[in-house]
Amino acid sequence: MRRQCVMEDWYLYLVRCRDGSLYTGITTDVPRRMKAHRHNLGAKYLRGRGPLMLVFQEKIGAKRRAFQLERAIKRLPKSKKEKLVRRGAGSLKLILDA
């Protein structure tokens, strides 16, 4: 039997922690991932930093591109991440090119 390859859409998201820090991650299911983070089942960085608030999400598409963007966002200074949060979805290219 032939196995069919299903392409899933990947999302980049930012979470604001209680201390004001921003966590960047990628996933195929943002609500499921946020639920895991809130139950301390996600990234170690977020454990004990709640309440957590999803402040940005954008559909990226391919997993490889999502990983590339996640790395790029994690390297940005906090001021640029805050700008991304303020501008919202659709502003990734503007922030990364600036």
DSSP file (Angstrom, degrees, kcal/mol; ACC not computed):
  #  RESIDUE AA STRUCTURE BP1 BP2  ACC     N-H-->O    O-->H-N    N-H-->O    O-->H-N    TCO  KAPPA ALPHA  PHI   PSI    X-CA   Y-CA   Z-CA
    1    1 A M              0   0    0      0, 0.0     2,-0.4     0, 0.0     0, 0.0   0.000 360.0 360.0 360.0 134.6    0.0    0.0    0.0
    2    2 A R        -     0   0    0      1,-0.0     2,-0.5     0, 0.0     0, 0.0  -0.636 360.0-136.0 -83.8 130.7    1.3    3.4   -1.0
    3    3 A R        -     0   0    0     -2,-0.4     2,-0.5     1,-0.0    -1,-0.0  -0.730  15.7-137.7 -88.8 130.8    1.7    6.0    1.8
    4    4 A Q        -     0   0    0     -2,-0.5     2,-0.6     1,-0.0    -1,-0.0  -0.742  12.0-133.3 -91.2 130.4    0.5    9.4    0.9
    5    5 A C        -     0   0    0     -2,-0.5     2,-0.6     2,-0.0    -1,-0.0  -0.730  19.4-157.9 -85.1 120.4    2.6   12.3    2.0
    6    6 A V        -     0   0    0     -2,-0.6     2,-0.6     2,-0.0    -2,-0.0  -0.879   6.7-145.1-102.4 122.4    0.5   15.0    3.7
    7    7 A M        -     0   0    0     -2,-0.6     2,-0.3    55,-0.0    55,-0.0  -0.765  17.1-158.0 -86.5 121.5    2.0   18.5    3.7
    8    8 A E        -     0   0    0     -2,-0.6     2,-0.4    53,-0.0    55,-0.2  -0.749  18.0-117.4 -98.9 147.9    1.0   20.3    6.9
    9    9 A D        -     0   0    0     -2,-0.3     2,-0.3    19,-0.2    53,-0.2  -0.693  28.9-148.3 -81.7 134.2    1.0   24.1    7.3
   10   10 A W  E     -A   61   0A   0     51,-1.9    50,-3.4    -2,-0.4    51,-1.8  -0.782   7.8-155.1-103.9 148.7    3.4   25.3    9.9
   11   11 A Y  E     -AB  59  27A   0     16,-3.2    16,-1.9    -2,-0.3     2,-0.4  -0.938   8.6-145.1-123.7 143.8    2.9   28.4   12.0
   12   12 A L  E     +AB  58  26A   0     46,-2.4    46,-2.3    -2,-0.4     2,-0.3  -0.897  29.2 179.0-101.4 137.9    5.3   30.7   13.7
   13   13 A Y  E     -AB  57  25A   0     12,-2.8    12,-2.4    -2,-0.4     2,-0.4  -0.972  22.3-148.8-141.9 155.4    4.1   32.1   17.0
   14   14 A L  E     -AB  56  24A   0     42,-2.3    41,-2.4    -2,-0.3    42,-1.3  -0.983  11.3-162.0-124.6 137.9    5.2   34.4   19.9
   15   15 A V  E     -AB  54  23A   0      8,-2.5     8,-2.7    -2,-0.4     2,-0.5  -0.966  11.3-142.2-120.3 132.0    4.1   34.0   23.5
   16   16 A R  E     -AB  53  22A   0     37,-3.1    37,-2.1    -2,-0.4     6,-0.2  -0.827  19.4-150.3 -94.3 130.7    4.4   36.8   26.1
   17   17 A C    >   -     0   0    0      4,-2.6     3,-2.1    -2,-0.5    33,-0.2  -0.465  31.1 -99.5 -92.7 167.6    5.4   35.5   29.6
   18   18 A R  T 3  S+     0   0    0     31,-3.0    32,-0.1     1,-0.3    -1,-0.1   0.835 124.0  54.8 -54.2 -36.3    4.5   37.1   32.9
   19   19 A D  T 3  S-     0   0    0     30,-0.3    -1,-0.3     1,-0.1     3,-0.1   0.420 121.3-107.0 -82.3   3.2    7.9   38.7   33.1
   20   20 A G  S <  S+     0   0    0     -3,-2.1    -2,-0.1     1,-0.3    -1,-0.1   0.319  75.0 136.7  91.1  -8.4    7.3   40.4   29.7
   21   21 A S        -     0   0    0     -5,-0.1    -4,-2.6     1,-0.1     2,-0.5  -0.303  48.9-131.1 -69.8 158.3    9.8   38.2   27.8
   22   22 A L  E     -B   16   0A   0     -6,-0.2     2,-0.4    -3,-0.1    -6,-0.2  -0.949  13.4-159.2-116.2 130.3    8.8   36.8   24.4
   23   23 A Y  E     -B   15   0A   0     -8,-2.7    -8,-2.5    -2,-0.5     2,-0.4  -0.900   8.1-154.0-106.1 134.9    9.1   33.2   23.4
   24   24 A T  E     +B   14   0A   0     -2,-0.4     2,-0.3   -10,-0.2   -10,-0.2  -0.924  25.2 152.9-111.2 133.2    9.2   32.2   19.7
   25   25 A G  E     -B   13   0A   0    -12,-2.4   -12,-2.8    -2,-0.4     2,-0.3  -0.924  31.0-134.8-147.8 173.1    8.1   28.8   18.5
   26   26 A I  E     +B   12   0A   0     -2,-0.3     2,-0.3   -14,-0.2   -14,-0.2  -0.959  28.9 151.4-131.9 153.1    6.7   26.9   15.5
   27   27 A T  E     -B   11   0A   0    -16,-1.9   -16,-3.2    -2,-0.3     3,-0.2  -0.975  48.1-126.2-165.8 167.5    4.0   24.3   15.3
   28   28 A T  S    S+     0   0    0     -2,-0.3     2,-0.3     1,-0.2   -19,-0.2   0.513 106.9  38.6 -97.3  -9.7    1.3   22.9   13.1
   29   29 A D     >  -     0   0    0      1,-0.1     4,-2.3   -18,-0.1    -1,-0.2  -0.780  63.8-175.8-144.9  93.7   -1.4   23.5   15.7
   30   30 A V  H  > S+     0   0    0     -2,-0.3     4,-2.7     1,-0.2     5,-0.2   0.919  84.8  49.8 -61.7 -48.6   -1.2   26.7   17.7
   31   31 A P  H  > S+     0   0    0      0, 0.0     4,-2.0     0, 0.0    -1,-0.2   0.913 113.2  47.4 -59.0 -41.1   -4.1   26.1   20.1
   32   32 A R  H  > S+     0   0    0      2,-0.2     4,-2.0     1,-0.2    -2,-0.2   0.910 113.2  48.8 -63.7 -41.9   -2.8   22.6   20.9
   33   33 A R  H  X S+     0   0    0     -4,-2.3     4,-2.6     2,-0.2    -1,-0.2   0.893 110.0  50.6 -67.0 -40.2    0.7   23.9   21.5
   34   34 A M  H  X S+     0   0    0     -4,-2.7     4,-2.6     2,-0.2    -1,-0.2   0.895 108.5  52.8 -64.2 -39.3   -0.5   26.7   23.7
   35   35 A K  H  X S+     0   0    0     -4,-2.0     4,-1.1    -5,-0.2    -2,-0.2   0.916 110.1  48.5 -61.1 -42.6   -2.5   24.2   25.8
   36   36 A A  H ><>S+     0   0    0     -4,-2.0     5,-3.1     1,-0.2     6,-0.6   0.928 111.2  49.8 -63.2 -45.1    0.7   22.2   26.2
   37   37 A H  H ><5S+     0   0    0     -4,-2.6     3,-1.8     4,-0.3    -2,-0.2   0.920 108.6  52.7 -59.4 -43.4    2.7   25.3   27.2
   38   38 A R  H 3<5S+     0   0    0     -4,-2.6    -1,-0.2     1,-0.3    -2,-0.2   0.740 109.8  49.0 -67.4 -21.8    0.0   26.3   29.8
   39   39 A H  T <<5S-     0   0    0     -4,-1.1    -1,-0.3    -3,-0.5    -2,-0.2   0.125 118.8-110.7-102.0  19.5    0.2   22.8   31.3
   40   40 A N  T < 5S+     0   0    0     -3,-1.8    -3,-0.2     1,-0.1    -2,-0.1   0.812  89.1 115.5  57.2  33.9    4.0   22.9   31.5
   41   41 A L      < +     0   0    0     -5,-3.1    -4,-0.3    -6,-0.2    -5,-0.1   0.359  63.3  61.6-110.4   2.0    4.3   20.2   28.8
   42   42 A G  S    S-     0   0    0     -6,-0.6     5,-0.1     1,-0.3    -8,-0.1   0.201 101.5  -6.1-101.3-138.6    6.0   22.4   26.2
   43   43 A A    >>  -     0   0    0      1,-0.1     3,-1.0     3,-0.1     4,-0.5  -0.273  57.7-132.1 -61.7 138.7    9.3   24.3   26.1
   44   44 A K  G >4 S+     0   0    0      1,-0.2     3,-1.3     2,-0.2    -1,-0.1   0.848 103.5  67.5 -59.5 -35.0   11.3   24.3   29.4
   45   45 A Y  G 34 S+     0   0    0      1,-0.3    -1,-0.2     3,-0.0    -2,-0.0   0.845 100.1  49.1 -55.2 -35.3   11.8   28.1   29.0
   46   46 A L  G X4 S+     0   0    0     -3,-1.0     3,-2.1     2,-0.1    -1,-0.3   0.607  80.7 115.7 -84.1 -12.3    8.1   28.7   29.6
   47   47 A R  T << S+     0   0    0     -3,-1.3    -9,-0.1    -4,-0.5   -10,-0.0  -0.407  90.9   3.0 -64.3 125.1    7.7   26.5   32.7
   48   48 A G  T 3  S+     0   0    0     -2,-0.2    -1,-0.3     1,-0.1    -2,-0.1   0.532 105.4 101.4  79.2   6.8    6.8   28.7   35.7
   49   49 A R    <   +     0   0    0     -3,-2.1   -31,-3.0   -31,-0.1   -30,-0.3   0.290  66.8 163.6-104.4   9.2    6.6   31.8   33.6
   50   50 A G        +     0   0    0     -4,-0.2     2,-0.2   -33,-0.2   -33,-0.1  -0.206  41.6  74.6 -73.4 167.2    2.8   31.9   33.3
   51   51 A P  S    S-     0   0    0      0, 0.0     2,-0.4     0, 0.0   -13,-0.0   0.429  73.0-163.0 -72.1 148.3    0.3   33.3   32.7
   52   52 A L        -     0   0    0     -2,-0.2     2,-0.4   -35,-0.1   -35,-0.2  -0.816   7.1-164.0-104.8 141.3    1.2   33.0   29.0
   53   53 A M  E     -A   16   0A   0    -37,-2.1   -37,-3.1    -2,-0.4     2,-0.6  -0.985  19.9-132.6-129.9 125.3   -0.4   35.0   26.3
   54   54 A L  E     +A   15   0A   0     -2,-0.4   -39,-0.2   -39,-0.2     3,-0.1  -0.639  33.5 167.6 -70.9 119.1   -0.3   34.3   22.6
   55   55 A V  E     +     0   0A   0    -41,-2.4     2,-0.3    -2,-0.6   -40,-0.2   0.524  58.1  20.0-115.0  -9.5    0.6   37.6   21.1
   56   56 A F  E     +A   14   0A   0    -42,-1.3   -42,-2.3    32,-0.1    -1,-0.3  -0.962  54.3 166.1-159.3 140.1    1.5   36.7   17.5
   57   57 A Q  E     +A   13   0A   0     -2,-0.3     2,-0.3   -44,-0.2   -44,-0.2  -0.958   5.1 177.6-153.1 143.8    0.9   33.9   15.0
   58   58 A E  E     -A   12   0A   0    -46,-2.3   -46,-2.4    -2,-0.3     2,-0.4  -0.985  32.3-118.5-147.4 135.0    1.4   33.7   11.3
   59   59 A K  E     +A   11   0A   0     -2,-0.3   -48,-0.3   -48,-0.2    -2,-0.0  -0.578  32.6 173.5 -71.8 126.5    1.0   30.8    8.8
   60   60 A I  E     -     0   0A   0    -50,-3.4     2,-0.7    -2,-0.4   -49,-0.2   0.802  23.0-149.3-103.3 -42.9    4.3   30.0    7.2
   61   61 A G  E     +A   10   0A   0    -51,-1.8   -51,-1.9     4,-0.0    -1,-0.2  -0.897  64.0  56.5 111.4-106.3    3.6   26.9    5.2
   62   62 A A  S  > S-     0   0    0     -2,-0.7     4,-2.1   -53,-0.2     5,-0.1  -0.337  73.6-130.6 -71.8 144.1    6.6   24.6    4.8
   63   63 A K  H  > S+     0   0    0      1,-0.2     4,-2.4     2,-0.2     5,-0.2   0.897 106.8  54.3 -59.0 -44.0    8.4   23.2    7.9
   64   64 A R  H  > S+     0   0    0      1,-0.2     4,-2.1     2,-0.2    -1,-0.2   0.916 109.6  46.8 -59.3 -44.7   11.8   24.2    6.6
   65   65 A R  H  > S+     0   0    0      1,-0.2     4,-2.5     2,-0.2    -1,-0.2   0.881 110.1  54.2 -65.4 -38.4   10.8   27.8    6.1
   66   66 A A  H  X S+     0   0    0     -4,-2.1     4,-2.5     1,-0.2    -2,-0.2   0.914 108.7  48.5 -61.9 -43.1    9.2   27.9    9.6
   67   67 A F  H  X S+     0   0    0     -4,-2.4     4,-2.2     2,-0.2    -2,-0.2   0.910 111.0  50.9 -62.5 -42.3   12.5   26.7   11.2
   68   68 A Q  H  X S+     0   0    0     -4,-2.1     4,-2.1     1,-0.2    -2,-0.2   0.927 113.1  44.7 -61.3 -45.8   14.4   29.3    9.2
   69   69 A L  H  X S+     0   0    0     -4,-2.5     4,-2.9     2,-0.2     5,-0.2   0.881 109.4  55.9 -68.1 -38.1   12.1   32.1   10.4
   70   70 A E  H  X S+     0   0    0     -4,-2.5     4,-2.4    -5,-0.2    -1,-0.2   0.937 109.5  46.6 -58.6 -46.6   12.1   30.9   14.0
   71   71 A R  H  X S+     0   0    0     -4,-2.2     4,-1.2     1,-0.2    -1,-0.2   0.916 112.8  49.8 -60.9 -44.0   15.9   31.1   14.1
   72   72 A A  H  X S+     0   0    0     -4,-2.1     4,-0.6     1,-0.2     3,-0.3   0.915 112.2  46.8 -63.1 -43.6   15.8   34.6   12.5
   73   73 A I  H >< S+     0   0    0     -4,-2.9     3,-1.3     1,-0.2    -1,-0.2   0.906 107.8  56.1 -66.1 -41.3   13.2   35.9   15.0
   74   74 A K  H 3< S+     0   0    0     -4,-2.4    -1,-0.2     1,-0.3    -2,-0.2   0.783 105.6  53.3 -62.1 -26.3   15.1   34.4   18.0
   75   75 A R  H 3< S+     0   0    0     -4,-1.2    -1,-0.3    -3,-0.3    -2,-0.2   0.619  89.6 100.6 -83.0 -13.7   18.2   36.4   16.9
   76   76 A L  S << S-     0   0    0     -3,-1.3     2,-0.1    -4,-0.6    20,-0.0  -0.353  81.8-106.1 -71.7 150.8   16.3   39.7   16.8
   77   77 A P    >>  -     0   0    0      0, 0.0     4,-1.6     0, 0.0     3,-0.9  -0.393  35.4-107.2 -68.3 157.7   16.5   42.2   19.6
   78   78 A K  H 3> S+     0   0    0      1,-0.3     4,-2.7     2,-0.2     5,-0.2   0.837 117.5  63.5 -57.6 -34.2   13.4   42.4   21.8
   79   79 A S  H 3> S+     0   0    0      1,-0.2     4,-1.6     2,-0.2    -1,-0.3   0.880 104.7  45.8 -59.8 -38.3   12.5   45.8   20.3
   80   80 A K  H <> S+     0   0    0     -3,-0.9     4,-2.0     2,-0.2    -1,-0.2   0.857 111.0  52.4 -73.9 -34.3   12.1   44.2   16.8
   81   81 A K  H  X S+     0   0    0     -4,-1.6     4,-2.1     2,-0.2    -2,-0.2   0.909 109.0  50.5 -65.1 -40.6   10.1   41.4   18.3
   82   82 A E  H  X S+     0   0    0     -4,-2.7     4,-2.5     1,-0.2    -2,-0.2   0.878 108.1  53.0 -63.8 -37.4    7.8   43.9   20.0
   83   83 A K  H  X S+     0   0    0     -4,-1.6     4,-2.5    -5,-0.2     5,-0.2   0.897 107.6  51.5 -63.2 -40.6    7.4   45.7   16.6
   84   84 A L  H  X S+     0   0    0     -4,-2.0     4,-2.2     2,-0.2    -2,-0.2   0.912 109.6  49.6 -61.7 -43.8    6.4   42.4   15.1
   85   85 A V  H  < S+     0   0    0     -4,-2.1    -2,-0.2     1,-0.2    -1,-0.2   0.920 112.3  48.0 -62.3 -44.6    3.8   41.9   17.8
   86   86 A R  H  < S+     0   0    0     -4,-2.5    -2,-0.2     1,-0.2    -1,-0.2   0.905 115.4  43.4 -63.7 -42.3    2.4   45.4   17.3
   87   87 A R  H  < S-     0   0    0     -4,-2.5    -1,-0.2    -5,-0.2    -2,-0.2   0.807  99.1-161.8 -77.2 -29.8    2.2   45.1   13.5
   88   88 A G    ><  -     0   0    0     -4,-2.2     3,-1.3    -5,-0.2    -1,-0.1  -0.185  39.5  -2.6  81.3-172.6    0.7   41.6   13.6
   89   89 A A  T 3  S+     0   0    0      1,-0.2   -31,-0.1   -32,-0.2    -4,-0.0  -0.151 122.3  36.2 -55.1 144.1    0.5   38.9   10.9
   90   90 A G  T 3  S+     0   0    0      0, 0.0    -1,-0.2     0, 0.0     4,-0.2   0.352  94.0  91.2  94.0  -4.6    1.8   39.8    7.5
   91   91 A S    <>  +     0   0    0     -3,-1.3     4,-2.3    -7,-0.2     5,-0.2   0.392  50.0  99.7-104.9   3.0    4.7   41.9    8.9
   92   92 A L  H  > S+     0   0    0      1,-0.2     4,-2.7     2,-0.2     5,-0.3   0.926  84.8  48.0 -55.2 -48.8    7.4   39.3    9.1
   93   93 A K  H  > S+     0   0    0      1,-0.2     4,-2.1     2,-0.2    -1,-0.2   0.903 111.3  51.4 -61.8 -41.1    9.1   40.3    5.9
   94   94 A L  H  > S+     0   0    0     -4,-0.2     4,-1.0     1,-0.2    -1,-0.2   0.908 113.5  44.2 -61.8 -42.1    9.0   44.0    6.9
   95   95 A I  H  < S+     0   0    0     -4,-2.3     3,-0.2     1,-0.2    -2,-0.2   0.913 115.6  46.1 -71.1 -43.6   10.6   43.3   10.3
   96   96 A L  H  < S+     0   0    0     -4,-2.7    -1,-0.2    -5,-0.2    -2,-0.2   0.819 115.0  47.1 -72.3 -30.1   13.3   40.9    9.0
   97   97 A D  H  <        0   0    0     -4,-2.1    -1,-0.2    -5,-0.3    -2,-0.2   0.663 360.0 360.0 -82.9 -16.9   14.2   43.2    6.1
   98   98 A A     <        0   0    0     -4,-1.0    -1,-0.2    -3,-0.2    -2,-0.1   0.481 360.0 360.0 -77.4 360.0   14.4   46.3    8.3
